[in-house]
Amino acid sequence: QVQLVESGGGLVQPGGSLRLSCAASGNIFGSFAMSWYRQAPGKQRELVAGVTSGVRPNYLDSVKGRFTISRDNTKNSVYLQMNNLRPEDTAVYYCNVWIAALKSAYWGQGTQVTVSS
């Protein structure tokens, strides 16, 4: 099994910044992708950013230039630096890990990000 623990959400004013962290533990081996998704009330979950070792990160168009995803393979961790936050970024953010050898995806419990004045 794989466990994901997220942290870093909270309430921030428009234009502010937050940094989300996700640490993975358990049966992690081989090639694996790490991503951040979000789900706003009444909307479908969407991919915000993803990163695989050796591959350029990909981003949702609306966050390009504002969000940066990074990973630390020594800690099996992924981070999402979010700058210039907007009210429309308000959502629950979920960490996701895809382990290629297991053909399985795992989810964190989610962390709330609220952007409001």
Order of alpha helices (4+ residues) and beta strands (2+ residues): beta-beta-beta-beta-beta-beta-beta-beta-beta-beta-beta
